[in-house]
Amino acid sequence: MGDKTNVTAALAAVDEDYYTLRPDGNLVTQSTAASAIAELLERLDVWAGMRVLEVGTGSGFSGALLSELVGPAGSVVSVDVVAELTTRARDLHESQGRTNVALITGDGALGAPGKGDFDRVVAWTTPSLLPRAWVEQAAPDAVIVTPVELAPSVRSAAILRARVDPELGPEGVELFAGRYVEMHDVELEQWLVPPRGVDALVRSDEGLDLWISAPWVGRDGEAARGLLKVLADEGTTRAGVLEAGESAVDLTAYLYARHPEEISVVGLGGPLWGVGYADPEGVAVFTAADTGSALHSGASGALERLSVWVEDWRQTGRPGYPDLSPVLTREDEGWRVRAELAGDERA
């Protein structure tokens, strides 16, 4: 973790409302809470004089904080696929005299060709892999902080901190809870259905989109659509699965490490979605709002399987994110990231 004092000073120097509110008083959609930004920037450990690549310009607020952290001798390059956001942020930075921030409109997965080498890379959007371009544009010993998917299913994400070894490439340092919207190479017209990774989708009579992302769907897409139709017709039932004091966040971290190929992520209509288990007969998932209960629909087997996973987690000592280590594997377009549970002989 970096020096919290630096980030606190940057927060005090930047007017958050100036960046995150539009002239009519509405919040910029692509805004992130200041506390969440601060946590990532502390882990990024930015110092004066550094060169930083930011992927996901958003409101421009995070770029302004980075501008303060790197100071006049440093520089920030911020990339976003939405031209309106980069143009707006450029105007806001210029009006505040922030001349050390450059804005690029483009695919964030490509980084900022020709602008490196970067001492730090931070992303506010979730790729499926750690992109090769970010590593190639990083300086030796650079730090990368980004959300990344930990399983084949979309939205199975956590935030990775990695260091770039000049000889070995990126090496995972830690994983912690958090995620942002999926990385995409075109401007989105909607945010409720992921722009990639959805294996089956059904629209309910009420006009809600229900979807599923899971490895098994590729083998039986028709069955997956049938499951979603049952979900649309019957809805979900809430079932108590966790005991008082048990954390669904910790359990999910454990599932990423132990069952990445079996996890299903299910969109339940509108902004609601959950992580858990599904098969052609039923579904049982935890949503972000769940504390001790799961939502299930269809046959009881899915809930029973999820309950078995919960009991295994208890027997393992209820591990969470602090007990995970990131494992990076080279692929053509970057590095696949998976979670390893400390002391797990099966990892």
C-alpha positions in Angstrom: 0.0 0.0 0.0 1.3 3.5 -0.9 1.4 6.6 1.2 -2.1 7.5 2.1 -1.1 11.1 2.9 -0.4 11.8 -0.8 -3.8 10.6 -1.9 -5.5 12.6 0.9 -3.7 15.7 -0.2 -4.8 15.2 -3.8 -8.4 14.7 -2.7 -8.3 18.0 -0.8 -6.8 19.8 -3.9 -9.4 18.7 -6.4 -13.1 19.8 -6.5 -15.0 16.5 -7.0 -18.3 18.2 -7.9 -16.6 20.3 -10.6 -15.7 17.0 -12.4 -18.5 14.7 -11.6 -21.5 17.0 -12.0 -22.8 18.3 -15.3 -24.1 21.9 -15.6 -27.6 20.7 -14.9 -26.5 19.2 -11.6 -26.8 15.5 -12.8 -24.0 13.1 -12.0 -21.8 12.0 -14.9 -22.8 8.4 -15.4 -19.3 7.1 -15.6 -18.4 8.4 -12.1 -16.8 6.4 -9.3 -17.1 7.2 -5.6 -14.2 9.1 -4.2 -13.5 6.5 -1.5 -13.2 3.7 -4.1 -10.8 5.9 -6.3 -8.7 6.7 -3.2 -8.3 3.0 -2.3 -7.0 2.1 -5.8 -4.7 5.1 -5.9 -3.2 4.2 -2.5 -2.4 0.7 -3.9 -1.1 2.3 -7.1 1.5 4.2 -5.1 2.0 7.2 -7.4 4.8 9.6 -6.7 5.9 13.0 -8.1 7.6 12.8 -11.5 6.0 9.5 -12.5 4.3 8.8 -15.9 0.9 7.2 -15.5 -1.4 5.5 -18.0 -5.1 5.8 -17.0 -7.6 3.5 -18.8 -11.1 4.9 -18.4 -11.3 8.7 -18.3 -14.9 8.8 -16.8 -15.7 12.2 -15.3 -12.1 13.2 -15.3 -12.0 13.3 -11.5 -9.5 10.4 -11.2 -7.3 12.0 -13.8 -7.2 15.2 -11.9 -6.2 13.3 -8.7 -3.4 11.6 -10.7 -2.3 15.0 -12.0 -1.9 16.2 -8.4 0.0 13.0 -7.5 2.6 13.2 -10.3 3.0 17.0 -10.1 4.5 19.3 -12.7 7.4 17.0 -13.4 5.1 14.0 -14.1 2.5 13.2 -16.7 -0.8 11.4 -17.1 -2.2 9.9 -20.3 -5.9 9.0 -20.0 -7.7 6.9 -22.6 -11.4 6.3 -23.1 -13.5 4.9 -25.9 -16.2 7.6 -25.4 -15.1 10.8 -27.3 -17.6 13.0 -25.3 -15.8 12.0 -22.1 -12.3 12.7 -23.3 -13.3 16.0 -24.8 -15.1 17.0 -21.6 -12.2 16.0 -19.4 -9.7 17.9 -21.6 -11.8 21.1 -21.3 -12.1 20.7 -17.5 -8.4 20.0 -17.0 -7.4 23.0 -19.1 -9.8 25.3 -17.3 -8.1 24.2 -14.0 -4.6 24.7 -15.4 -3.8 20.9 -15.4 -1.4 20.8 -18.3 0.2 17.5 -17.4 -2.8 15.4 -18.5 -3.2 14.2 -22.1 -6.5 12.7 -23.3 -6.8 10.0 -26.0 -10.0 8.7 -27.5 -9.6 5.0 -28.4 -9.7 1.4 -27.3 -8.2 1.2 -23.8 -7.0 -2.3 -24.4 -4.4 -0.8 -26.7 -3.1 1.6 -24.1 -1.4 4.7 -25.5 1.0 3.5 -28.2 4.1 5.7 -28.4 3.4 7.5 -25.1 5.2 5.1 -22.7 7.1 3.9 -20.8 4.7 4.3 -17.9 5.7 3.9 -14.3 2.1 3.2 -13.3 -1.0 1.8 -15.1 -4.5 2.1 -13.6 -7.8 1.0 -15.1 -11.4 1.8 -14.2 -12.8 -0.8 -16.5 -12.6 -4.6 -16.5 -10.7 -6.6 -19.2 -11.0 -10.4 -19.4 -7.2 -10.6 -19.6 -4.4 -8.3 -18.4 -3.8 -6.7 -21.8 -0.4 -7.2 -23.5 -0.2 -3.6 -24.6 -0.2 -2.3 -21.0 2.7 -4.5 -20.1 4.6 -3.6 -23.2 4.1 0.1 -22.5 5.2 -0.2 -18.9 8.6 0.7 -17.5 10.7 -1.9 -15.6 9.2 -2.4 -12.1 6.0 -0.5 -13.0 2.9 -1.2 -11.0 -0.4 -2.1 -12.6 -3.7 -1.9 -10.7 -6.7 -3.1 -12.7 -9.9 -5.1 -12.3 -9.7 -8.4 -14.2 -11.9 -11.4 -14.5 -10.9 -14.5 -12.5 -13.0 -17.0 -14.2 -14.4 -17.7 -17.7 -17.7 -16.1 -16.8 -18.1 -12.3 -17.2 -18.3 -10.2 -14.1 -16.3 -12.8 -12.1 -13.9 -9.9 -11.4 -11.6 -8.7 -8.7 -8.9 -6.0 -8.6 -5.3 -7.1 -9.3 -2.1 -5.3 -8.3 0.9 -6.5 -10.4 4.5 -5.5 -10.8 6.3 -5.7 -14.1 9.6 -7.5 -13.9 11.9 -6.4 -16.7 12.9 -10.0 -17.4 9.9 -12.1 -16.3 7.0 -9.8 -17.3 4.0 -9.1 -15.0 4.0 -10.8 -11.6 0.8 -10.8 -9.4 1.1 -9.1 -6.0 -2.4 -9.2 -4.6 -6.1 -9.4 -5.3 -8.8 -7.5 -3.5 -12.6 -7.1 -3.9 -13.9 -4.7 -6.6 -14.9 -4.4 -10.2 -15.9 -1.9 -12.9 -17.9 -2.1 -16.1 -16.5 -4.5 -18.7 -13.9 -3.1 -21.1 -15.3 -2.5 -24.6 -13.9 -1.0 -27.8 -17.0 0.9 -28.8 -19.3 3.3 -27.0 -22.2 1.5 -25.2 -25.8 2.5 -25.6 -26.8 0.4 -22.5 -25.0 -0.8 -19.3 -27.3 -3.5 -18.0 -26.2 -6.4 -20.2 -22.5 -6.9 -20.4 -21.0 -6.0 -23.8 -19.2 -9.3 -24.0 -19.2 -12.7 -22.3 -23.0 -13.3 -22.3 -23.7 -16.9 -23.5 -27.5 -16.8 -23.5 -30.1 -14.1 -23.2 -33.9 -14.0 -22.9 -36.2 -11.0 -22.7 -39.1 -11.3 -20.2 -42.7 -10.3 -21.0 -42.0 -7.2 -18.9 -39.1 -6.2 -21.2 -36.3 -7.2 -18.8 -33.2 -8.9 -20.1 -32.1 -12.0 -18.3 -28.8 -13.5 -19.2 -26.2 -16.1 -18.2 -22.5 -16.4 -18.6 -21.0 -19.9 -17.8 -18.7 -22.4 -19.5 -21.4 -25.1 -19.6 -23.7 -22.9 -21.7 -21.5 -23.3 -24.8 -22.4 -27.0 -24.7 -26.1 -26.5 -24.2 -27.3 -23.1 -25.2 -30.9 -24.2 -25.7 -31.1 -25.5 -22.2 -29.6 -22.3 -20.8 -32.3 -20.3 -22.6 -34.9 -22.6 -21.2 -33.5 -22.0 -17.7 -33.8 -18.2 -18.3 -37.4 -18.6 -19.4 -38.2 -20.4 -16.2 -36.4 -17.6 -14.3 -38.4 -15.0 -16.2 -41.7 -16.8 -15.6 -41.3 -17.9 -12.0 -38.9 -15.3 -10.5 -36.6 -16.1 -7.6 -36.9 -17.2 -4.0 -34.6 -16.1 -1.2 -33.0 -18.8 0.8 -30.8 -18.4 3.9 -27.4 -19.9 3.1 -24.9 -18.1 5.3 -24.7 -17.8 9.0 -24.5 -14.6 11.0 -21.2 -12.9 10.5 -20.3 -14.8 7.3 -19.4 -12.8 4.3 -20.7 -13.4 0.8 -17.7 -11.4 -0.5 -15.3 -13.8 1.2 -17.2 -16.8 -0.1 -17.1 -15.4 -3.6 -13.4 -15.0 -3.4 -13.1 -18.6 -2.3 -15.3 -19.7 -5.3 -13.0 -17.8 -7.7 -10.1 -19.9 -6.4 -11.7 -23.3 -6.0 -14.4 -23.4 -8.7 -13.6 -20.9 -11.5 -14.8 -23.3 -14.2 -18.1 -24.1 -12.5 -19.2 -20.6 -11.6 -22.2 -19.2 -13.3 -23.0 -15.5 -13.4 -26.7 -14.7 -14.0 -28.4 -11.5 -14.9 -31.7 -11.4 -13.1 -33.3 -8.4 -15.0 -32.4 -4.7 -14.9 -29.2 -4.0 -12.9 -29.6 -7.2 -10.7 -27.1 -10.0 -11.3 -25.4 -12.7 -9.1 -22.6 -15.1 -8.9 -23.1 -18.8 -7.9 -24.1 -22.0 -9.5 -26.5 -22.8 -12.3 -27.2 -25.8 -14.5 -30.0 -26.5 -17.0 -32.4 -27.2 -14.2 -31.9 -24.4 -11.7 -29.9 -21.4 -10.5 -28.7 -20.2 -7.1 -26.6 -17.0 -6.8 -25.5 -14.3 -4.5 -26.1 -10.7 -5.6 -24.2 -7.6 -4.5 -27.0 -6.8 -2.1 -27.1 -10.2 -0.4 -25.6 -10.7 3.0 -26.7 -14.1 4.2 -29.1 -15.3 1.6 -29.0 -16.5 -2.0 -31.6 -16.1 -4.8 -32.7 -19.3 -6.5 -35.1 -20.5 -9.1 -36.0 -23.8 -10.8 -35.0 -27.2 -9.4 -33.4 -27.4 -5.9 -30.2 -29.0 -7.1 -28.5 -25.7 -7.8 -29.1 -24.5 -4.3 -27.9 -27.8 -2.9 -24.7 -27.5 -4.9 -24.2 -23.9 -3.7 -24.8 -25.1 -0.1 -22.1 -27.8 -0.5 -19.6 -25.1 -1.7 -20.5 -23.0 1.4 -19.8 -25.9 3.7 -16.5 -26.6 2.0 -15.6 -22.9 2.5 -16.4 -23.2 6.2 -14.3 -26.3 6.5 -11.4 -24.4 4.9 -11.6 -21.7 7.5 -13.8 -19.2 5.6 -11.0 -17.6 3.5 -11.4 -14.3 1.7 -9.5 -12.0 -0.6 -6.5 -11.6 1.8 -6.0 -15.4 1.5 -5.8 -15.3 -2.3 -2.7 -15.0 -4.6 -2.9 -14.0 -8.3 -1.5 -16.5 -10.8 -0.8 -15.0 -14.3 -0.5 -17.2 -17.4 0.7 -15.9 -20.8 -1.8 -15.9 -23.6 -1.7 -14.3 -27.1 -3.5 -11.1 -26.1 -2.2 -10.8 -22.6 -2.1 -12.6 -19.3 -5.0 -14.7 -17.9 -5.4 -14.1 -14.2 -6.7 -16.7 -11.8 -6.8 -16.9 -8.0 -4.9 -19.4 -5.9 -5.9 -20.1 -2.4 -2.9 -20.0 0.0 -1.9 -23.5 1.0 -4.2 -25.1 -1.5 -2.5 -28.2 -2.8 -4.9 -28.4 -5.8 -3.8 -25.0 -7.1 
